[in-house]
């Protein structure tokens, strides 16, 4: 889209790209800078699902013979740390969504009495 805009503006002296407003940015379907209150539930559900999968993989590796668990046991600690950071990010994003929804409710309450 930006390339097409630049090509269309190529005859202008200083073409400017119009970026979407920050609250319109979406990452994997989520609006990290604003989202409805349900966005928090969705992010928490995603984090829970990821933790459930990690726990399941850990449990399976504990129950099988060591040679079968190698693929999981040999995952570098850095990768495991990044996975946990990703889950923490989902939880933090959910908290941010809850904070935004709460602030919006308070603002409506203040305006409407």
C-alpha positions in Angstrom: 0.0 0.0 0.0 2.8 2.5 0.9 4.7 1.6 -2.3 1.6 2.3 -4.4 1.1 5.6 -2.6 4.8 6.5 -3.2 4.5 5.7 -6.9 1.3 7.7 -7.2 3.0 10.7 -5.5 6.3 10.4 -7.4 5.5 13.5 -9.4 5.4 15.6 -6.3 8.4 17.3 -4.9 8.2 15.9 -1.3 5.8 12.9 -1.2 4.5 12.2 2.3 3.3 8.8 3.4 0.1 8.8 5.5 0.6 6.4 8.3 -2.5 5.0 10.2 -3.2 6.6 13.6 -1.5 4.7 16.4 -4.8 3.4 17.8 -5.5 1.9 14.4 -2.4 -0.3 14.2 -3.1 -4.0 14.4 -0.7 -6.8 15.2 -2.0 -10.4 14.6 -5.6 -9.0 14.8 -5.0 -7.2 18.1 -4.8 -3.4 18.5 -2.0 -3.2 21.1 -2.5 0.5 21.7 -6.2 0.3 22.2 -8.7 -2.5 22.2 -12.2 -3.2 23.5 -12.4 -4.7 26.9 -12.8 -8.2 25.4 -9.3 -7.9 24.0 -8.0 -8.6 27.5 -9.9 -11.8 27.6 -8.6 -12.8 24.2 -5.0 -12.1 25.2 -5.4 -14.0 28.5 -6.9 -16.9 26.7 -3.9 -17.0 24.3 -1.4 -16.8 27.2 -3.3 -19.6 29.0 -3.3 -21.8 25.8 0.4 -21.3 25.4 1.2 -22.2 29.0 -1.1 -25.2 28.7 0.8 -26.4 25.6 4.2 -25.9 27.3 3.0 -27.7 30.4 1.7 -30.6 28.3 5.1 -30.9 26.4 6.9 -30.8 29.7 4.6 -33.5 31.2 5.1 -35.7 28.1 8.8 -35.4 28.3 8.8 -36.4 32.0 6.8 -39.5 31.2 8.7 -40.9 28.2 12.1 -42.4 27.8 15.0 -39.8 27.7 15.8 -40.3 24.0 12.2 -39.4 23.1 12.3 -36.3 25.2 15.5 -35.0 23.6 13.7 -32.7 21.2 12.1 -30.8 24.1 14.9 -31.1 26.6 17.4 -29.7 24.1 15.6 -26.5 23.4 18.0 -23.8 24.3 17.2 -21.9 27.5 17.2 -18.7 25.5 14.3 -19.9 23.4 12.4 -21.1 26.4 13.0 -17.6 28.0 11.7 -15.9 24.9 8.6 -18.1 24.9 7.9 -17.1 28.5 8.6 -13.4 27.7 6.0 -13.7 24.9 3.4 -15.0 27.3 4.3 -12.2 29.7 3.8 -9.7 26.9 0.3 -11.2 26.2 -0.6 -10.8 29.9 0.8 -7.3 30.0 -1.1 -6.4 26.9 -4.3 -7.8 28.5 -3.7 -5.7 31.6 -3.2 -2.6 29.4 -6.5 -3.4 27.6 -8.2 -3.7 31.0 -6.7 -0.4 32.1 -7.9 1.3 28.9 -11.4 -0.1 29.2 -11.5 1.0 32.9 -10.3 4.5 32.1 -12.9 4.7 29.3 -15.7 3.6 31.7 -14.5 6.2 34.3 -14.5 8.9 31.6 -18.0 8.0 30.5 -19.2 7.9 34.1 -17.7 11.3 34.8 -19.4 12.8 31.7 -22.8 11.2 32.3 -22.9 11.5 36.0 
